[in-house]
Amino acid sequence: MSHVSESSATLPRSPNRTRRMNLFVSVSAAVAGLLFGLDIGVIAGALPFITDHFTLTHRDQEWVVSSMMLGAALGALFNGWLSSRLGRKYSLMAGAILFIVGSLGSAFATNLEILLFARVILGVAVGIASYTAPLYLSEMASENVRGKMISMYQLMVTLGILLAFLSDTAFSYSGNWRAMLGVLALPAVVLLVMVIFLPNSPRWLAAKGQHAQAERVLRMLRDTSEKAREELEEIRESLKLKQGGWALFKANRNVRRAVFLGMLLQAMQQFTGMNIIMYYAPKIFEMAGFSSHHEQMIATVVVGLTFMLATFIAVYTVDKSGRKPVLKIGFTVMALGMLILGYCLMQVEHGVVSRGISWLSVGMTMMCIAGYAMSAAPVVWILCSEIQPLKCRDFGVTCSTTMNWVSNMIIGATFLTLLDSIGAAGTFWLYTALNLVFVVITFWLVPETKNVTLEHIEKNLMAGKKLRDIGQ
């Protein structure tokens, strides 16, 4: 390990230089979030035109939506190996390249099969981004701003969704779905260029025995050399576990608890039902009585704007109020919104269509999205990046991210089928019940991790403390 002299160890780093470095890291990872959001949001506006172009059935439409989630699950699985071997930086680089390939492939697809294949590639890129960016930020940030930095990444996801809705609305006048899908290659090129200049994660470097480089990166990110050295010593201490990954998962009950909690949290995030609003927003507003495609797209843009603005609540509260209170409030708000939205859609199904019902539907959709954006959307990614031990972090985050995308795929692939079988009201009431269950699980299992170092969380976990107490 490289050393600095005792006289300079506690000298502050240049505040502006440290601030600029942290900002560059945060912005670069956030561009991955922007692409993540663009790819989630773009299909909502493009799907009606793709359906007309290729004459798609309901099942075909579900596959167009869920094929990206299949790719994302595969990307998260594969990226566990990639991120462990090559590091977070080169994982993000691979993701950027696949974003470009998948976007252009989708735009130039000549039949349904090519479109599905391109969207699977795009999904792999999304899986890599959703895995690597929060993990990279959690390993680069200090404990007092870790939640804020990962929430900023989620804010960029929501900005991406909003921009996708705006882009879809602009192109909807001409029905140019190819432009809707192809334009995403441009920010992917920006991400590729930015990643070239990113440093590797100090925790990944230390895990690979590159302690001198790890200290150099920490000294760029922390206020004093002494703070950087103390953090590196904590990291070295956590690396003393002889086993790692799958072997550690099999051998250690405490590691299994953390991995299973991460998987549960990601399943909870998806089964709130929020992503069906992202993927099928125009369809929902059509059911609510907005007949023209233009009205549906305007309402969808309002949803995207709500998503982005509500994420600011998480950015400014998650490191102050904490993770648990935000989650409990969010799940409760989503349950109430889904309950009333289900009632509105039941009225429409019974032929009671009025402007009041239509706008109440939009209001409840916005309420659900706001509850999600301020809570489960960012907080689940924060927690999953925080609770895994360093020697098992790649394996644990692989499992939780894969669970996210498998759950996401189930949601996307079953929504229209649920509408056909139990109706719109029944579908949204099902998600109401699930959100209420998630409130109870949050009380019972979820730890509070604000202002606690990753190494302290790991120490409590490995000492066998209850999961809800590992942040104390």
Disulfide bonds with the S-S distance in Angstrom:
none
